[in-house]
Amino acid sequence: MTPTTGIIDDSTLSISLYGLPKIGKTLWACDWPETLLLSWDGNFAHLKGVFAIDVRTWEEFGEALRLYQNSSYKWLVIDTSDLAWIACQNYIRKRLHITHESDADWGKGFDLLKGEWLRTITGIRGMKRGVIWISHAIQQKTKEKGVFWTSTLSDSPRIKLHGSVDCIGFARMSEKGERIVSFRSSPQYEAGDYTGRLPDSLPLNRAAFHEVFKT
């Protein structure tokens, strides 16, 4: 047995990226060689040189993941995590012949849904390649934090996803009107960097992100 080195291979990072509409989240995620986009809404025609697969159901998503695992692509982009979650719900409901998770006895529907979502997250993570989950941003209000920005992904799947990724980025406009992505949490928005390498914010540019891990 050998000890860990502490060296971070940025090509295996798992990232949750959420942000304001049309700010450039998908462009940022796909702006790197050997990237495969799994698009739930088919909104990628404006992107140039992107390899993409349209997915509409959880079964199609699973097949696309198998194709990715057996390919030479090094990065996977899932756009959006919200639509992936809805597809996961529909898959479990169809499997159990129910219209809502609460229709199943003894919490079986909720347990199967959580298990399927977590199994997929950990399965993708286990491929040891880079993955970026994309979502939109919404303002929420809680007694603890007041008003703050977070992902539009529902609470339960978001907590599980954000608990598994290396970085949580919030794509937004800076006070100077520049497009940036923030990786350090603040009272105003949810973010996070478990690598300990990223600064508070970076330009919304993939090259700037990867440059951090070269030093």
Kinemage of the C-alpha trace (Angstrom):
@kinemage 1
@onewidth
@group {chain A} dominant
@subgroup {mainchain}
@vectorlist {calphas} color= white
{ca met a 1} P 0.000 0.000 0.000
{ca thr a 2} L 1.315 3.447 -0.972
{ca pro a 3} L 0.197 6.824 0.403
{ca thr a 4} L -1.689 9.344 -1.706
{ca thr a 5} L 0.360 12.036 -3.453
{ca gly a 6} L -2.046 14.959 -3.236
{ca ile a 7} L -1.573 15.567 -6.971
{ca ile a 8} L -4.837 16.568 -8.666
{ca asp a 9} L -5.563 15.218 -12.130
{ca asp a 10} L -7.944 17.853 -13.476
{ca ser a 11} L -9.015 15.526 -16.306
{ca thr a 12} L -10.928 13.419 -13.762
{ca leu a 13} L -12.715 16.224 -11.920
{ca ser a 14} L -16.455 16.143 -11.341
{ca ile a 15} L -18.118 19.561 -11.591
{ca ser a 16} L -21.613 20.906 -10.988
{ca leu a 17} L -22.062 24.144 -12.926
{ca tyr a 18} L -25.176 26.279 -12.608
{ca gly a 19} L -25.846 29.831 -13.638
{ca leu a 20} L -27.957 32.513 -15.199
{ca pro a 21} L -29.737 31.879 -18.535
{ca lys a 22} L -27.691 32.328 -21.729
{ca ile a 23} L -24.517 33.213 -19.835
{ca gly a 24} L -22.522 30.491 -21.601
{ca lys a 25} L -22.663 27.432 -19.325
{ca thr a 26} L -22.851 24.839 -22.101
{ca leu a 27} L -20.207 26.631 -24.150
{ca trp a 28} L -17.861 26.678 -21.130
{ca ala a 29} L -18.483 23.005 -20.449
{ca cys a 30} L -17.944 21.885 -24.047
{ca asp a 31} L -14.996 24.168 -24.828
{ca trp a 32} L -12.385 21.468 -24.350
{ca pro a 33} L -11.030 18.698 -26.615
{ca glu a 34} L -12.452 15.173 -26.489
{ca thr a 35} L -15.727 16.208 -24.861
{ca leu a 36} L -19.083 14.481 -25.361
{ca leu a 37} L -22.313 16.365 -24.680
{ca leu a 38} L -25.427 14.488 -23.566
{ca ser a 39} L -28.200 16.982 -24.267
{ca trp a 40} L -31.645 16.598 -22.738
{ca asp a 41} L -33.161 19.607 -24.513
{ca gly a 42} L -31.420 19.405 -27.913
{ca asn a 43} L -30.208 22.978 -27.574
{ca phe a 44} L -26.718 22.691 -29.032
{ca ala a 45} L -27.069 23.693 -32.699
{ca his a 46} L -25.376 27.038 -31.936
{ca leu a 47} L -22.240 25.284 -30.693
{ca lys a 48} L -19.459 24.645 -33.203
{ca gly a 49} L -17.460 21.431 -33.349
{ca val a 50} L -19.273 19.737 -30.461
{ca phe a 51} L -19.925 15.992 -30.382
{ca ala a 52} L -23.398 15.525 -28.932
{ca ile a 53} L -26.070 12.902 -28.330
{ca asp a 54} L -29.759 13.726 -27.884
{ca val a 55} L -31.289 11.893 -24.927
{ca arg a 56} L -34.947 11.961 -23.901
{ca thr a 57} L -35.451 9.025 -21.542
{ca trp a 58} L -33.533 7.433 -18.678
{ca glu a 59} L -33.009 4.339 -20.806
{ca glu a 60} L -31.477 6.423 -23.603
{ca phe a 61} L -29.300 8.131 -21.006
{ca gly a 62} L -28.021 4.774 -19.791
{ca glu a 63} L -27.228 3.667 -23.340
{ca ala a 64} L -25.388 6.935 -24.006
{ca leu a 65} L -23.341 6.437 -20.845
{ca arg a 66} L -22.345 2.957 -22.005
{ca leu a 67} L -21.269 4.371 -25.364
{ca tyr a 68} L -19.244 7.029 -23.584
{ca gln a 69} L -17.588 4.487 -21.294
{ca asn a 70} L -16.417 2.490 -24.305
{ca ser a 71} L -15.226 5.556 -26.212
{ca ser a 72} L -12.066 7.668 -26.168
{ca tyr a 73} L -13.830 10.827 -24.958
{ca lys a 74} L -12.254 12.259 -21.825
{ca trp a 75} L -14.998 14.654 -20.707
{ca leu a 76} L -18.749 14.182 -20.324
{ca val a 77} L -21.227 17.068 -20.180
{ca ile a 78} L -24.787 16.472 -18.941
{ca asp a 79} L -27.147 19.294 -19.902
{ca thr a 80} L -29.224 19.592 -17.793
{ca ser a 81} L -29.144 17.765 -14.474
{ca asp a 82} L -32.728 18.970 -13.901
{ca leu a 83} L -34.048 17.105 -16.947
{ca ala a 84} L -31.957 14.055 -16.053
{ca trp a 85} L -33.646 13.986 -12.648
{ca ile a 86} L -37.136 14.227 -14.192
{ca ala a 87} L -36.278 11.341 -16.520
{ca cys a 88} L -35.101 9.319 -13.528
{ca gln a 89} L -38.424 9.997 -11.785
{ca asn a 90} L -40.383 8.930 -14.865
{ca tyr a 91} L -38.307 5.757 -15.140
{ca ile a 92} L -39.043 4.694 -11.549
{ca arg a 93} L -42.736 5.588 -11.831
{ca lys a 94} L -43.074 3.555 -15.016
{ca arg a 95} L -41.201 0.662 -13.447
{ca leu a 96} L -43.529 0.593 -10.429
{ca his a 97} L -46.688 1.471 -12.397
{ca ile a 98} L -47.336 4.537 -10.257
{ca thr a 99} L -47.914 8.239 -10.933
{ca his a 100} L -45.858 9.495 -7.986
{ca glu a 101} L -43.225 8.048 -5.645
{ca ser a 102} L -45.592 8.416 -2.692
{ca asp a 103} L -48.020 5.941 -4.324
{ca ala a 104} L -45.686 3.025 -3.517
{ca asp a 105} L -46.022 1.374 -0.096
{ca trp a 106} L -43.574 1.948 2.741
{ca gly a 107} L -41.575 4.599 0.904
{ca lys a 108} L -40.444 2.118 -1.752
{ca gly a 109} L -40.840 4.658 -4.548
{ca phe a 110} L -38.666 7.261 -2.844
{ca asp a 111} L -36.041 4.674 -1.908
{ca leu a 112} L -35.770 3.329 -5.449
{ca leu a 113} L -35.610 6.841 -6.913
{ca lys a 114} L -32.844 7.968 -4.562
{ca gly a 115} L -30.960 4.730 -5.145
{ca glu a 116} L -31.158 4.984 -8.937
{ca trp a 117} L -30.008 8.617 -8.929
{ca leu a 118} L -27.098 7.922 -6.583
{ca arg a 119} L -26.121 4.752 -8.463
{ca thr a 120} L -25.873 6.748 -11.682
{ca ile a 121} L -23.872 9.590 -10.107
{ca thr a 122} L -21.376 7.206 -8.531
{ca gly a 123} L -21.218 5.107 -11.715
{ca ile a 124} L -20.236 8.128 -13.780
{ca arg a 125} L -17.744 9.164 -11.130
{ca gly a 126} L -16.285 5.673 -11.183
{ca met a 127} L -15.344 6.050 -14.851
{ca lys a 128} L -12.431 8.224 -13.674
{ca arg a 129} L -13.000 10.863 -16.336
{ca gly a 130} L -14.108 14.464 -16.201
{ca val a 131} L -17.826 15.198 -15.933
{ca ile a 132} L -19.783 18.460 -15.844
{ca trp a 133} L -23.413 18.588 -14.705
{ca ile a 134} L -25.202 21.751 -15.893
{ca ser a 135} L -28.199 23.421 -14.279
{ca his a 136} L -29.871 26.817 -14.135
{ca ala a 137} L -29.871 29.271 -11.231
{ca ile a 138} L -32.671 30.349 -8.936
{ca gln a 139} L -32.881 32.570 -5.873
{ca gln a 140} L -34.117 30.920 -2.696
{ca lys a 141} L -34.819 32.263 0.765
{ca thr a 142} L -34.115 30.443 4.025
{ca lys a 143} L -33.977 31.480 7.652
{ca glu a 144} L -30.316 30.493 7.852
{ca lys a 145} L -28.981 32.128 4.658
{ca gly a 146} L -31.622 34.668 3.711
{ca val a 147} L -31.842 35.181 -0.070
{ca phe a 148} L -29.168 33.329 -2.047
{ca trp a 149} L -28.551 31.763 -5.465
{ca thr a 150} L -28.526 28.006 -5.976
{ca ser a 151} L -29.230 25.412 -8.657
{ca thr a 152} L -32.769 24.853 -9.938
{ca leu a 153} L -32.259 21.120 -9.375
{ca ser a 154} L -34.635 19.902 -6.645
{ca asp a 155} L -33.288 19.715 -3.100
{ca ser a 156} L -32.918 15.941 -2.734
{ca pro a 157} L -31.048 15.214 -6.010
{ca arg a 158} L -29.037 18.439 -5.663
{ca ile a 159} L -27.795 17.506 -2.200
{ca lys a 160} L -26.690 14.089 -3.456
{ca leu a 161} L -25.056 15.504 -6.584
{ca his a 162} L -23.262 18.329 -4.801
{ca gly a 163} L -22.080 15.914 -2.151
{ca ser a 164} L -20.337 13.820 -4.805
{ca val a 165} L -18.648 16.425 -7.033
{ca asp a 166} L -15.241 18.073 -6.633
{ca cys a 167} L -16.381 21.585 -7.577
{ca ile a 168} L -19.602 23.582 -7.567
{ca gly a 169} L -19.450 26.613 -9.855
{ca phe a 170} L -21.861 29.532 -10.141
{ca ala a 171} L -21.711 31.228 -13.561
{ca arg a 172} L -22.670 34.878 -13.183
{ca met a 173} L -21.879 38.474 -14.117
{ca ser a 174} L -19.268 40.303 -12.056
{ca glu a 175} L -19.730 43.841 -10.771
{ca lys a 176} L -17.670 44.952 -13.773
{ca gly a 177} L -20.064 43.245 -16.177
{ca glu a 178} L -17.704 40.349 -16.968
{ca arg a 179} L -18.783 36.728 -17.245
{ca ile a 180} L -17.209 34.740 -14.428
{ca val a 181} L -17.637 31.470 -12.565
{ca ser a 182} L -17.343 31.463 -8.773
{ca phe a 183} L -16.120 28.419 -6.859
{ca arg a 184} L -16.056 29.692 -3.284
{ca ser a 185} L -19.307 29.770 -1.349
{ca ser a 186} L -20.663 33.042 -0.056
{ca pro a 187} L -23.830 34.252 1.715
{ca gln a 188} L -25.149 35.272 -1.709
{ca tyr a 189} L -24.710 31.981 -3.603
{ca glu a 190} L -23.880 28.283 -3.342
{ca ala a 191} L -20.469 27.193 -4.592
{ca gly a 192} L -17.625 24.958 -3.485
{ca asp a 193} L -14.126 23.704 -4.234
{ca tyr a 194} L -13.037 20.484 -2.593
{ca thr a 195} L -9.679 20.543 -4.383
{ca gly a 196} L -8.580 23.625 -2.439
{ca arg a 197} L -6.880 24.966 -5.574
{ca leu a 198} L -9.447 27.240 -7.193
{ca pro a 199} L -9.689 30.981 -6.460
{ca asp a 200} L -12.907 32.741 -5.534
{ca ser a 201} L -13.734 33.389 -9.201
{ca leu a 202} L -12.321 32.813 -12.683
{ca pro a 203} L -13.207 34.143 -16.129
{ca leu a 204} L -15.886 31.984 -17.741
{ca asn a 205} L -13.208 30.271 -19.786
{ca arg a 206} L -12.204 26.601 -19.644
{ca ala a 207} L -8.534 27.353 -20.316
{ca ala a 208} L -8.428 29.584 -17.223
{ca phe a 209} L -9.899 26.756 -15.156
{ca his a 210} L -7.362 24.148 -16.254
{ca glu a 211} L -4.459 26.589 -15.920
{ca val a 212} L -5.004 26.563 -12.136
{ca phe a 213} L -4.063 22.899 -11.931
{ca lys a 214} L -0.833 23.232 -13.946
{ca thr a 215} L 1.013 24.916 -11.082
